[in-house]
Amino acid sequence: MDINQLPVECIAAILAFTSPKDACRSATVSPAFRSAADSEALWTTFLPSDYRQIISQASSPSTTSFLNSLSKKALYFHLCDHQLLIGSGNSSFVLEKESGKKCYMIGARDLEIIWGNSTQYWTWNPNPISRFSEVAELQMVWWLEIKGRIEARNLSPQTNYAAYLVFKLVEDRYQRRGFRERPVLLRVYFEGAEVEEGKTAILDPREGSLVAFEERADGWMEIEMGEIFNELGDDGSIIFHLKEFHNFITKSGLIVEGIEIRPKND
């Protein structure tokens, strides 16, 4: 039997074992494949199993209504191409386009920042290139500590994830203190598990020295905090931890947008 004579539902079931990219390519094979490649059944398999719960968490009810009105294929690509603000609007969700795996950004307001509510140490300001309404700017501390957390069940299973601190330093070099002299400690681990040593990095390296961070397309910088394998999503909370403490070296000039968690593709 010619495969093009198979029912559209059967072709869609076969395409479900491929990738979103391959499914789109298959649409050029024949009208039957085009129908299968556009079918609701197929794109439902590419969406996360909990996609309804995710879009119900949109910070704007009108956004939830809009997303619910889309076809499953349109919804998939919208979630790939547009950051979805969730909860109180201080975190965001997006799909990785190639794989359909889940990615999150925990905004600064949803992080645990030591002294974060004291304007003597941290201030909260809008930033024109941030997806969030405000970011955290460090005024001065000796004890710098930032923690984020996410439930493993909210991430895609059988996936190796990496967490990234998304940050900037103030432009005025004279207002940047401590990050050239002292490295920060970065760790990623399951809550309750034995914590490894982690890694250290200089956030404000001297000219000509090795740079541990990368510039992002959105204008921010990012530095990898660590990676972790999410097996089945039943390992509890994943913790993202940044720390630097020195009694005689103050730190200032750090601007934090958040911590991003996304699949790491080696």
Accessible surface in RSA format (square Angstrom, percent):
REM  Atomic radii and reference values for relative SASA: ProtOr
REM  Chains: A
REM  Algorithm: Lee & Richards
REM  Probe-radius: 1.40
REM  Slices: 20
REM RES _ NUM      All-atoms   Total-Side   Main-Chain    Non-polar    All polar
REM                ABS   REL    ABS   REL    ABS   REL    ABS   REL    ABS   REL
RES MET A   1   185.28  96.0  96.84  64.1  88.44 210.6 107.95  91.8  77.33 102.5
RES ASP A   2    77.20  54.1  60.97  60.7  16.23  38.4  27.88  65.6  49.32  49.2
RES ILE A   3    79.00  45.0  73.50  54.8   5.50  13.3  75.62  54.5   3.38   9.2
RES ASN A   4    55.06  38.0  42.48  41.0  12.59  30.3  15.27  36.7  39.80  38.5
RES GLN A   5   129.16  72.2  99.86  73.0  29.30  69.8  35.61  75.8  93.55  70.9
RES LEU A   6    51.88  28.9  46.07  33.0   5.82  14.6  46.07  32.4   5.82  15.7
RES PRO A   7    76.57  55.8  64.56  58.9  12.00  43.6  76.51  63.2   0.06   0.3
RES VAL A   8    52.03  34.2  49.27  44.6   2.75   6.6  49.27  42.8   2.75   7.5
RES GLU A   9   129.31  74.2 119.76  90.6   9.55  22.7  68.67 132.8  60.64  49.5
RES CYS A  10    55.31  41.8  51.00  56.9   4.31  10.1  10.55  26.7  44.76  48.3
RES ILE A  11     0.81   0.5   0.81   0.6   0.00   0.0   0.81   0.6   0.00   0.0
RES ALA A  12     4.57   4.2   3.34   5.2   1.23   2.8   3.81   5.4   0.76   2.0
RES ALA A  13    56.82  52.2  47.67  73.6   9.16  20.8  55.62  78.3   1.20   3.2
RES ILE A  14    84.80  48.3  82.58  61.5   2.22   5.4  84.07  60.5   0.73   2.0
RES LEU A  15    10.32   5.7  10.32   7.4   0.00   0.0  10.32   7.2   0.00   0.0
RES ALA A  16    33.20  30.5  15.51  23.9  17.69  40.2  15.65  22.0  17.55  46.5
RES PHE A  17   184.95  92.5 150.56  93.3  34.39  89.5 154.80  93.9  30.15  86.3
RES THR A  18    58.46  41.6  34.80  35.3  23.65  56.4  44.10  59.2  14.35  21.7
RES SER A  19    33.95  28.7  31.83  42.5   2.12   4.9  28.94  61.6   5.01   7.0
RES PRO A  20     6.89   5.0   6.68   6.1   0.21   0.8   6.89   5.7   0.00   0.0
RES LYS A  21    97.80  47.7  89.76  55.1   8.04  19.1  52.67  47.4  45.13  48.1
RES ASP A  22    62.10  43.5  57.90  57.6   4.21   9.9  13.84  32.6  48.27  48.1
RES ALA A  23     0.00   0.0   0.00   0.0   0.00   0.0   0.00   0.0   0.00   0.0
RES CYS A  24    44.19  33.4  34.44  38.4   9.75  22.9  25.61  64.9  18.58  20.0
RES ARG A  25   144.36  60.6 134.43  68.5   9.93  23.6  59.14  80.8  85.22  51.6
RES SER A  26    13.55  11.4   9.19  12.3   4.36  10.0  13.45  28.6   0.10   0.1
RES ALA A  27    17.17  15.8  16.53  25.5   0.65   1.5  16.64  23.4   0.54   1.4
RES THR A  28   118.53  84.3  89.64  90.9  28.89  68.9  74.46 100.0  44.07  66.6
RES VAL A  29    91.59  60.3  59.75  54.1  31.84  76.7  66.38  57.7  25.21  68.4
RES SER A  30    14.84  12.5  10.81  14.4   4.04   9.3  14.84  31.6   0.00   0.0
RES PRO A  31    96.72  70.5  94.93  86.5   1.79   6.5  95.58  78.9   1.15   7.1
RES ALA A  32    20.88  19.2  13.78  21.3   7.10  16.2  19.10  26.9   1.78   4.7
RES PHE A  33    21.15  10.6  21.15  13.1   0.00   0.0  21.15  12.8   0.00   0.0
RES ARG A  34   115.36  48.4 115.36  58.8   0.00   0.0  44.94  61.4  70.42  42.7
RES SER A  35    59.34  50.1  46.54  62.1  12.81  29.5  21.21  45.2  38.13  53.4
RES ALA A  36     0.00   0.0   0.00   0.0   0.00   0.0   0.00   0.0   0.00   0.0
RES ALA A  37     0.21   0.2   0.04   0.1   0.16   0.4   0.04   0.1   0.16   0.4
RES ASP A  38    68.52  48.0  53.94  53.7  14.58  34.5  24.46  57.6  44.06  43.9
RES SER A  39    24.18  20.4  15.67  20.9   8.50  19.6  24.05  51.2   0.13   0.2
RES GLU A  40    81.88  47.0  77.97  59.0   3.91   9.3  61.70 119.3  20.18  16.5
RES ALA A  41    68.11  62.6  53.52  82.6  14.59  33.2  63.11  88.9   5.00  13.2
RES LEU A  42     1.31   0.7   0.00   0.0   1.31   3.3   1.31   0.9   0.00   0.0
RES TRP A  43     0.03   0.0   0.03   0.0   0.00   0.0   0.03   0.0   0.00   0.0
RES THR A  44    55.56  39.5  49.55  50.2   6.01  14.3  43.05  57.8  12.51  18.9
RES THR A  45    81.37  57.9  48.20  48.9  33.16  79.0  56.63  76.1  24.74  37.4
RES PHE A  46    21.99  11.0  11.56   7.2  10.43  27.2  14.82   9.0   7.17  20.5
RES LEU A  47     7.08   3.9   0.00   0.0   7.08  17.8   0.07   0.0   7.01  18.9
RES PRO A  48    15.34  11.2   3.33   3.0  12.01  43.6  15.06  12.4   0.28   1.7
RES SER A  49   123.41 104.3  80.10 106.9  43.32  99.8  59.34 126.4  64.07  89.8
RES ASP A  50    39.39  27.6  32.24  32.1   7.15  16.9  26.73  62.9  12.66  12.6
RES TYR A  51    10.67   5.0  10.43   5.9   0.24   0.6   9.68   7.3   0.99   1.2
RES ARG A  52   161.18  67.7 157.23  80.1   3.95   9.4  63.10  86.2  98.08  59.4
RES GLN A  53   105.47  59.0  98.18  71.8   7.28  17.3  34.74  73.9  70.73  53.6
RES ILE A  54     4.73   2.7   4.73   3.5   0.00   0.0   4.73   3.4   0.00   0.0
RES ILE A  55     2.79   1.6   2.79   2.1   0.00   0.0   2.79   2.0   0.00   0.0
RES SER A  56    71.87  60.7  47.27  63.1  24.60  56.7  35.43  75.5  36.44  51.0
RES GLN A  57    71.92  40.2  62.43  45.6   9.48  22.6  31.51  67.1  40.41  30.6
RES ALA A  58    12.29  11.3   0.20   0.3  12.08  27.5   0.20   0.3  12.08  32.0
RES SER A  59    48.84  41.3  19.63  26.2  29.20  67.3  10.00  21.3  38.83  54.4
RES SER A  60    39.40  33.3  37.45  50.0   1.95   4.5  28.60  60.9  10.80  15.1
RES PRO A  61   111.20  81.0 104.55  95.3   6.65  24.2 110.00  90.8   1.21   7.5
RES SER A  62    79.75  67.4  66.95  89.4  12.80  29.5  53.18 113.2  26.57  37.2
RES THR A  63    43.83  31.2  39.56  40.1   4.27  10.2  21.36  28.7  22.47  34.0
RES THR A  64    26.00  18.5  26.00  26.4   0.00   0.0  23.92  32.1   2.08   3.1
RES SER A  65    74.64  63.1  63.10  84.2  11.54  26.6  36.92  78.6  37.72  52.8
RES PHE A  66    96.92  48.5  90.27  55.9   6.65  17.3  96.38  58.4   0.55   1.6
RES LEU A  67     1.06   0.6   0.33   0.2   0.73   1.8   0.33   0.2   0.73   2.0
RES ASN A  68    95.98  66.2  65.08  62.9  30.89  74.4  26.76  64.4  69.22  66.9
RES SER A  69    87.40  73.9  46.47  62.0  40.93  94.3  48.57 103.4  38.84  54.4
RES LEU A  70    40.63  22.6  28.61  20.5  12.02  30.2  31.22  21.9   9.41  25.3
RES SER A  71    54.70  46.2  41.92  55.9  12.78  29.4  38.94  82.9  15.76  22.1
RES LYS A  72    42.75  20.9  42.75  26.2   0.00   0.0   6.12   5.5  36.63  39.0
RES LYS A  73    57.11  27.9  56.86  34.9   0.25   0.6  31.30  28.2  25.81  27.5
RES ALA A  74    41.85  38.5  31.06  47.9  10.80  24.6  38.75  54.6   3.11   8.2
RES LEU A  75     3.76   2.1   3.76   2.7   0.00   0.0   3.76   2.6   0.00   0.0
RES TYR A  76     0.01   0.0   0.01   0.0   0.00   0.0   0.01   0.0   0.00   0.0
RES PHE A  77    55.93  28.0  55.62  34.5   0.31   0.8  55.91  33.9   0.02   0.1
RES HIS A  78    44.72  24.4  39.76  27.6   4.95  12.7  23.08  23.8  21.64  25.2
RES LEU A  79     1.29   0.7   1.29   0.9   0.00   0.0   1.29   0.9   0.00   0.0
RES CYS A  80    16.47  12.5   0.01   0.0  16.46  38.7   0.01   0.0  16.46  17.7
RES ASP A  81    82.23  57.6  48.95  48.7  33.28  78.7  22.86  53.8  59.37  59.2
RES HIS A  82    95.03  51.9  90.13  62.6   4.90  12.5  65.06  67.0  29.97  34.9
RES GLN A  83    76.01  42.5  51.10  37.3  24.91  59.3  27.47  58.5  48.54  36.8
RES LEU A  84    11.11   6.2   8.33   6.0   2.78   7.0  11.11   7.8   0.00   0.0
RES LEU A  85    59.05  32.9  54.97  39.3   4.08  10.3  54.97  38.6   4.08  11.0
RES ILE A  86    16.04   9.1  15.13  11.3   0.91   2.2  15.13  10.9   0.91   2.5
RES GLY A  87    52.91  65.3   0.00   N/A  52.91  65.3  40.93 112.3  11.99  26.8
RES SER A  88    92.81  78.4  51.67  69.0  41.13  94.8  53.79 114.5  39.02  54.7
RES GLY A  89    11.86  14.6   0.00   N/A  11.86  14.6   7.69  21.1   4.17   9.3
RES ASN A  90    29.11  20.1  28.87  27.9   0.24   0.6   1.07   2.6  28.04  27.1
RES SER A  91    13.58  11.5  13.58  18.1   0.00   0.0  10.39  22.1   3.19   4.5
RES SER A  92     0.01   0.0   0.01   0.0   0.00   0.0   0.00   0.0   0.01   0.0
RES PHE A  93     0.57   0.3   0.23   0.1   0.34   0.9   0.57   0.3   0.00   0.0
RES VAL A  94    23.41  15.4  23.41  21.2   0.00   0.0  23.41  20.3   0.00   0.0
RES LEU A  95     3.89   2.2   0.00   0.0   3.89   9.8   0.00   0.0   3.89  10.5
RES GLU A  96    37.67  21.6  31.57  23.9   6.10  14.5  24.05  46.5  13.63  11.1
RES LYS A  97    95.18  46.4  89.33  54.8   5.85  13.9  53.45  48.1  41.74  44.5
RES GLU A  98   104.75  60.1  98.32  74.4   6.43  15.3  53.70 103.9  51.05  41.7
RES SER A  99    49.88  42.1  21.60  28.8  28.28  65.1  27.48  58.5  22.40  31.4
RES GLY A 100     8.42  10.4   0.00   N/A   8.42  10.4   1.28   3.5   7.15  16.0
RES LYS A 101    62.50  30.5  61.46  37.7   1.05   2.5  38.22  34.4  24.29  25.9
RES LYS A 102    12.16   5.9  12.16   7.5   0.00   0.0   4.76   4.3   7.41   7.9
RES CYS A 103    10.22   7.7  10.22  11.4   0.00   0.0   3.33   8.4   6.89   7.4
RES TYR A 104    20.22   9.4  17.58  10.0   2.64   6.9  14.18  10.7   6.04   7.4
RES MET A 105     1.68   0.9   0.87   0.6   0.81   1.9   0.87   0.7   0.81   1.1
RES ILE A 106    13.09   7.4  13.09   9.8   0.00   0.0  13.09   9.4   0.00   0.0
RES GLY A 107     0.79   1.0   0.00   N/A   0.79   1.0   0.79   2.2   0.00   0.0
RES ALA A 108     1.87   1.7   0.00   0.0   1.87   4.3   0.00   0.0   1.87   5.0
RES ARG A 109    94.44  39.7  70.04  35.7  24.41  58.1  19.77  27.0  74.68  45.3
RES ASP A 110    68.42  47.9  41.82  41.6  26.60  62.9  17.18  40.4  51.24  51.1
RES LEU A 111    15.31   8.5   0.00   0.0  15.31  38.5   0.37   0.3  14.94  40.2
RES GLU A 112    90.60  52.0  83.00  62.8   7.60  18.1  48.97  94.7  41.63  34.0
RES ILE A 113    20.96  11.9   2.68   2.0  18.28  44.1   3.31   2.4  17.65  47.9
RES ILE A 114    71.54  40.7  67.65  50.4   3.89   9.4  70.23  50.6   1.31   3.5
RES TRP A 115   137.11  55.0 122.77  59.4  14.35  33.7 122.84  65.5  14.28  23.2
RES GLY A 116     6.31   7.8   0.00   N/A   6.31   7.8   4.10  11.3   2.21   4.9
RES ASN A 117   140.74  97.1 107.50 103.9  33.24  80.0  38.13  91.8 102.61  99.2
RES SER A 118    37.59  31.8  30.41  40.6   7.17  16.5  23.81  50.7  13.77  19.3
RES THR A 119   107.69  76.6  95.76  97.1  11.94  28.4  62.95  84.6  44.74  67.6
RES GLN A 120   117.69  65.8  98.19  71.8  19.50  46.4  42.82  91.2  74.87  56.8
RES TYR A 121    47.35  22.1  47.35  26.9   0.00   0.0  12.93   9.7  34.42  42.4
RES TRP A 122     1.59   0.6   1.02   0.5   0.56   1.3   0.14   0.1   1.45   2.4
RES THR A 123    35.29  25.1  34.57  35.0   0.72   1.7  33.69  45.3   1.60   2.4
RES TRP A 124    48.76  19.6  23.65  11.4  25.11  59.0  23.52  12.5  25.25  41.0
RES ASN A 125    53.81  37.1  53.72  51.9   0.08   0.2  17.65  42.5  36.16  35.0
RES PRO A 126   109.82  80.0  94.74  86.4  15.08  54.8  94.95  78.4  14.87  92.4
RES ASN A 127    28.58  19.7  19.93  19.3   8.65  20.8   1.24   3.0  27.33  26.4
RES PRO A 128   137.75 100.4  93.96  85.6  43.80 159.2 108.01  89.2  29.74 184.9
RES ILE A 129    72.24  41.1  53.13  39.6  19.11  46.1  61.05  44.0  11.19  30.4
RES SER A 130    18.00  15.2   0.00   0.0  18.00  41.5   0.00   0.0  18.00  25.2
RES ARG A 131    58.17  24.4  30.48  15.5  27.69  65.9  29.71  40.6  28.46  17.2
RES PHE A 132    10.83   5.4   3.10   1.9   7.73  20.1   4.69   2.8   6.14  17.6
RES SER A 133    89.27  75.4  64.48  86.1  24.79  57.1  59.31 126.3  29.96  42.0
RES GLU A 134    45.08  25.9  42.41  32.1   2.67   6.4   7.01  13.6  38.07  31.1
RES VAL A 135     3.34   2.2   3.34   3.0   0.00   0.0   3.34   2.9   0.00   0.0
RES ALA A 136     0.00   0.0   0.00   0.0   0.00   0.0   0.00   0.0   0.00   0.0
RES GLU A 137    40.00  23.0  40.00  30.3   0.00   0.0   0.83   1.6  39.17  32.0
RES LEU A 138     2.66   1.5   0.00   0.0   2.66   6.7   0.00   0.0   2.66   7.2
RES GLN A 139    67.60  37.8  57.20  41.8  10.40  24.8  14.90  31.7  52.71  40.0
RES MET A 140    45.47  23.5  45.47  30.1   0.00   0.0  45.24  38.5   0.23   0.3
RES VAL A 141     1.01   0.7   0.37   0.3   0.64   1.5   1.01   0.9   0.00   0.0
RES TRP A 142   107.59  43.2 105.70  51.2   1.89   4.4 100.42  53.5   7.17  11.6
RES TRP A 143    91.75  36.8  89.76  43.4   1.99   4.7  88.29  47.1   3.46   5.6
RES LEU A 144     1.07   0.6   0.47   0.3   0.60   1.5   1.07   0.7   0.00   0.0
RES GLU A 145    24.61  14.1  23.71  17.9   0.90   2.1   3.45   6.7  21.16  17.3
RES ILE A 146     0.15   0.1   0.15   0.1   0.00   0.0   0.15   0.1   0.00   0.0
RES LYS A 147    63.39  30.9  63.34  38.9   0.05   0.1  12.62  11.4  50.77  54.1
RES GLY A 148     1.79   2.2   0.00   N/A   1.79   2.2   1.49   4.1   0.30   0.7
RES ARG A 149   101.94  42.8  88.26  45.0  13.68  32.6  46.11  63.0  55.84  33.8
RES ILE A 150    16.73   9.5  11.37   8.5   5.35  12.9  16.73  12.0   0.00   0.0
RES GLU A 151    48.50  27.8  47.39  35.9   1.11   2.6  20.05  38.8  28.45  23.2
RES ALA A 152     0.23   0.2   0.00   0.0   0.23   0.5   0.00   0.0   0.23   0.6
RES ARG A 153   164.52  69.1 144.75  73.8  19.77  47.1  54.52  74.5 110.00  66.7
RES ASN A 154    48.45  33.4  48.30  46.7   0.15   0.4   2.40   5.8  46.05  44.5
RES LEU A 155     3.64   2.0   0.07   0.0   3.57   9.0   0.07   0.0   3.57   9.6
RES SER A 156    10.76   9.1  10.43  13.9   0.32   0.7   6.20  13.2   4.55   6.4
RES PRO A 157    73.71  53.7  70.10  63.9   3.61  13.1  70.11  57.9   3.60  22.4
RES GLN A 158   103.28  57.8  86.27  63.0  17.01  40.5  47.83 101.8  55.45  42.1
RES THR A 159     6.73   4.8   3.61   3.7   3.11   7.4   6.73   9.0   0.00   0.0
RES ASN A 160    42.25  29.1  36.38  35.2   5.87  14.1  20.89  50.3  21.37  20.7
RES TYR A 161     0.66   0.3   0.66   0.4   0.01   0.0   0.66   0.5   0.01   0.0
RES ALA A 162     0.92   0.8   0.00   0.0   0.92   2.1   0.92   1.3   0.00   0.0
RES ALA A 163     1.28   1.2   0.52   0.8   0.76   1.7   0.52   0.7   0.76   2.0
RES TYR A 164    22.41  10.5  22.41  12.7   0.00   0.0  10.20   7.7  12.21  15.1
RES LEU A 165     0.17   0.1   0.17   0.1   0.00   0.0   0.17   0.1   0.00   0.0
RES VAL A 166     0.00   0.0   0.00   0.0   0.00   0.0   0.00   0.0   0.00   0.0
RES PHE A 167     0.00   0.0   0.00   0.0   0.00   0.0   0.00   0.0   0.00   0.0
RES LYS A 168    53.72  26.2  53.72  33.0   0.00   0.0  22.52  20.3  31.20  33.2
RES LEU A 169    17.95  10.0   7.70   5.5  10.25  25.8   7.70   5.4  10.25  27.6
RES VAL A 170    16.07  10.6  12.90  11.7   3.17   7.6  16.07  14.0   0.00   0.0
RES GLU A 171   164.91  94.7 137.84 104.3  27.06  64.4  60.54 117.1 104.37  85.2
RES ASP A 172    63.91  44.8  52.94  52.7  10.96  25.9  27.84  65.5  36.06  36.0
RES ARG A 173   117.46  49.3 111.11  56.6   6.35  15.1  57.12  78.1  60.34  36.6
RES TYR A 174   197.96  92.4 179.46 102.1  18.50  48.1 135.55 101.9  62.40  76.9
RES GLN A 175    98.33  55.0  95.02  69.4   3.31   7.9  29.38  62.5  68.94  52.3
RES ARG A 176    43.76  18.4  28.08  14.3  15.67  37.3   1.26   1.7  42.49  25.8
RES ARG A 177   110.02  46.2 105.44  53.7   4.58  10.9  53.80  73.5  56.22  34.1
RES GLY A 178     3.22   4.0   0.00   N/A   3.22   4.0   0.08   0.2   3.14   7.0
RES PHE A 179     2.03   1.0   1.27   0.8   0.76   2.0   1.27   0.8   0.76   2.2
RES ARG A 180    60.22  25.3  47.70  24.3  12.52  29.8  14.97  20.5  45.25  27.4
RES GLU A 181   101.01  58.0  72.24  54.7  28.77  68.5  41.54  80.3  59.47  48.6
RES ARG A 182    78.18  32.8  77.48  39.5   0.70   1.7   5.55   7.6  72.63  44.0
RES PRO A 183    52.32  38.1  46.69  42.6   5.63  20.5  46.69  38.6   5.63  35.0
RES VAL A 184     0.41   0.3   0.38   0.3   0.03   0.1   0.38   0.3   0.03   0.1
RES LEU A 185    51.40  28.6  50.12  35.9   1.28   3.2  50.12  35.2   1.28   3.4
RES LEU A 186     0.21   0.1   0.00   0.0   0.21   0.5   0.00   0.0   0.21   0.6
RES ARG A 187    53.11  22.3  51.36  26.2   1.75   4.2   4.38   6.0  48.72  29.5
RES VAL A 188    24.08  15.8   1.32   1.2  22.76  54.8   1.32   1.1  22.76  61.7
RES TYR A 189    29.50  13.8  26.67  15.2   2.83   7.4  18.67  14.0  10.83  13.4
RES PHE A 190    37.23  18.6  35.67  22.1   1.56   4.1  35.67  21.6   1.56   4.5
RES GLU A 191    89.21  51.2  70.11  53.0  19.10  45.5  28.20  54.5  61.01  49.8
RES GLY A 192    82.92 102.3   0.00   N/A  82.92 102.3  42.19 115.8  40.72  91.2
RES ALA A 193    51.88  47.7  33.72  52.0  18.16  41.3  43.52  61.3   8.37  22.2
RES GLU A 194   165.64  95.1 136.13 103.0  29.51  70.3  59.24 114.6 106.40  86.9
RES VAL A 195    58.01  38.2  32.63  29.5  25.39  61.2  32.63  28.3  25.39  68.9
RES GLU A 196   143.66  82.5 132.85 100.5  10.81  25.7  54.10 104.6  89.56  73.1
RES GLU A 197   159.73  91.7 144.27 109.1  15.45  36.8  65.27 126.2  94.46  77.1
RES GLY A 198    43.58  53.7   0.00   N/A  43.58  53.7  16.43  45.1  27.15  60.8
RES LYS A 199    83.40  40.7  77.03  47.3   6.37  15.2  58.26  52.4  25.13  26.8
RES THR A 200    88.38  62.9  64.62  65.5  23.77  56.6  33.52  45.0  54.86  82.9
RES ALA A 201     8.55   7.9   1.72   2.7   6.83  15.5   8.55  12.0   0.00   0.0
RES ILE A 202    52.63  29.9  48.55  36.2   4.08   9.8  48.55  35.0   4.08  11.1
RES LEU A 203     0.14   0.1   0.00   0.0   0.14   0.4   0.00   0.0   0.14   0.4
RES ASP A 204     8.15   5.7   8.15   8.1   0.00   0.0   0.06   0.1   8.09   8.1
RES PRO A 205    22.75  16.6  11.55  10.5  11.21  40.7  13.14  10.8   9.62  59.8
RES ARG A 206   142.17  59.7 138.40  70.5   3.77   9.0  54.47  74.4  87.70  53.2
RES GLU A 207   181.73 104.3 144.22 109.1  37.51  89.3  66.84 129.3 114.89  93.8
RES GLY A 208    85.29 105.2   0.00   N/A  85.29 105.2  41.80 114.7  43.48  97.4
RES SER A 209    54.30  45.9  35.87  47.9  18.43  42.5  44.11  93.9  10.19  14.3
RES LEU A 210   168.67  93.9 143.43 102.6  25.24  63.5 149.67 105.1  19.01  51.1
RES VAL A 211    75.88  49.9  54.30  49.2  21.58  52.0  54.30  47.2  21.58  58.5
RES ALA A 212    54.92  50.5  26.45  40.8  28.48  64.8  35.80  50.4  19.12  50.7
RES PHE A 213    34.58  17.3  25.34  15.7   9.24  24.0  25.60  15.5   8.98  25.7
RES GLU A 214   119.89  68.8 115.15  87.1   4.74  11.3  41.24  79.8  78.65  64.2
RES GLU A 215   150.83  86.6 121.73  92.1  29.10  69.3  34.96  67.6 115.86  94.6
RES ARG A 216    41.47  17.4  24.95  12.7  16.52  39.3  17.62  24.1  23.85  14.5
RES ALA A 217   121.20 111.4  69.41 107.1  51.79 117.8  82.25 115.8  38.95 103.2
RES ASP A 218    54.40  38.1  34.56  34.4  19.83  46.9  44.15 103.9  10.25  10.2
RES GLY A 219    44.96  55.4   0.00   N/A  44.96  55.4  29.55  81.1  15.41  34.5
RES TRP A 220     1.08   0.4   0.28   0.1   0.80   1.9   0.28   0.1   0.80   1.3
RES MET A 221    33.10  17.1  33.10  21.9   0.00   0.0  20.76  17.7  12.34  16.3
RES GLU A 222    13.27   7.6  12.17   9.2   1.09   2.6   1.92   3.7  11.35   9.3
RES ILE A 223     3.36   1.9   2.42   1.8   0.94   2.3   3.36   2.4   0.00   0.0
RES GLU A 224    36.07  20.7  32.34  24.5   3.73   8.9  11.74  22.7  24.34  19.9
RES MET A 225     1.33   0.7   0.00   0.0   1.33   3.2   0.00   0.0   1.33   1.8
RES GLY A 226    13.59  16.8   0.00   N/A  13.59  16.8  13.59  37.3   0.00   0.0
RES GLU A 227    79.42  45.6  58.22  44.0  21.20  50.5  26.00  50.3  53.42  43.6
RES ILE A 228    22.34  12.7  16.71  12.4   5.63  13.6  22.34  16.1   0.00   0.0
RES PHE A 229    98.43  49.2  87.12  54.0  11.31  29.4  87.12  52.8  11.31  32.4
RES ASN A 230     0.01   0.0   0.01   0.0   0.00   0.0   0.00   0.0   0.01   0.0
RES GLU A 231    89.64  51.5  89.64  67.8   0.00   0.0   9.33  18.1  80.31  65.6
RES LEU A 232   119.97  66.8  95.82  68.6  24.15  60.7  96.16  67.5  23.81  64.1
RES GLY A 233     9.71  12.0   0.00   N/A   9.71  12.0   2.94   8.1   6.77  15.2
RES ASP A 234   108.90  76.3  74.94  74.6  33.96  80.3  43.80 103.1  65.10  64.9
RES ASP A 235    65.73  46.0  47.82  47.6  17.91  42.3  14.56  34.3  51.17  51.0
RES GLY A 236    37.01  45.6   0.00   N/A  37.01  45.6  32.65  89.6   4.36   9.8
RES SER A 237    11.72   9.9   8.18  10.9   3.54   8.2   0.00   0.0  11.72  16.4
RES ILE A 238     0.41   0.2   0.41   0.3   0.00   0.0   0.41   0.3   0.00   0.0
RES ILE A 239     5.99   3.4   5.99   4.5   0.00   0.0   5.99   4.3   0.00   0.0
RES PHE A 240     1.38   0.7   1.38   0.9   0.00   0.0   1.38   0.8   0.00   0.0
RES HIS A 241     9.50   5.2   8.60   6.0   0.90   2.3   7.99   8.2   1.51   1.8
RES LEU A 242     0.25   0.1   0.19   0.1   0.06   0.1   0.25   0.2   0.00   0.0
RES LYS A 243    64.12  31.3  62.58  38.4   1.55   3.7  17.89  16.1  46.23  49.2
RES GLU A 244     8.15   4.7   3.55   2.7   4.60  10.9   6.57  12.7   1.57   1.3
RES PHE A 245    84.10  42.1  67.24  41.6  16.86  43.9  67.24  40.8  16.86  48.2
RES HIS A 246    51.35  28.1  48.16  33.5   3.19   8.2  25.51  26.3  25.85  30.1
RES ASN A 247    96.10  66.3  80.01  77.3  16.09  38.8  11.60  27.9  84.51  81.7
RES PHE A 248   175.75  87.9 145.41  90.1  30.33  78.9 149.49  90.6  26.26  75.2
RES ILE A 249    43.42  24.7  40.67  30.3   2.75   6.6  43.42  31.3   0.00   0.0
RES THR A 250    35.29  25.1  30.59  31.0   4.69  11.2  18.21  24.5  17.08  25.8
RES LYS A 251     0.66   0.3   0.66   0.4   0.00   0.0   0.66   0.6   0.00   0.0
RES SER A 252     3.75   3.2   3.75   5.0   0.00   0.0   3.65   7.8   0.10   0.1
RES GLY A 253     3.02   3.7   0.00   N/A   3.02   3.7   2.39   6.6   0.62   1.4
RES LEU A 254     0.00   0.0   0.00   0.0   0.00   0.0   0.00   0.0   0.00   0.0
RES ILE A 255    18.79  10.7  18.79  14.0   0.00   0.0  18.79  13.5   0.00   0.0
RES VAL A 256     0.00   0.0   0.00   0.0   0.00   0.0   0.00   0.0   0.00   0.0
RES GLU A 257     1.10   0.6   1.04   0.8   0.06   0.1   0.00   0.0   1.10   0.9
RES GLY A 258     0.00   0.0   0.00   N/A   0.00   0.0   0.00   0.0   0.00   0.0
RES ILE A 259     0.16   0.1   0.16   0.1   0.00   0.0   0.16   0.1   0.00   0.0
RES GLU A 260    16.90   9.7  16.90  12.8   0.00   0.0   2.90   5.6  13.99  11.4
RES ILE A 261     1.79   1.0   1.79   1.3   0.00   0.0   1.79   1.3   0.00   0.0
RES ARG A 262    64.79  27.2  64.79  33.0   0.00   0.0  24.97  34.1  39.82  24.1
RES PRO A 263     7.89   5.7   1.93   1.8   5.96  21.7   1.93   1.6   5.96  37.1
RES LYS A 264    57.52  28.1  45.50  27.9  12.02  28.6  25.49  22.9  32.04  34.1
RES ASN A 265   114.68  79.1  80.74  78.0  33.94  81.7  36.47  87.8  78.21  75.6
RES ASP A 266   158.58 111.1  82.56  82.2  76.02 179.8  72.36 170.3  86.22  86.0
END  Absolute sums over single chains surface
CHAIN  1 A    13660.3      10840.6       2819.7       7563.8       6096.5
END  Absolute sums over all chains
TOTAL         13660.3      10840.6       2819.7       7563.8       6096.5
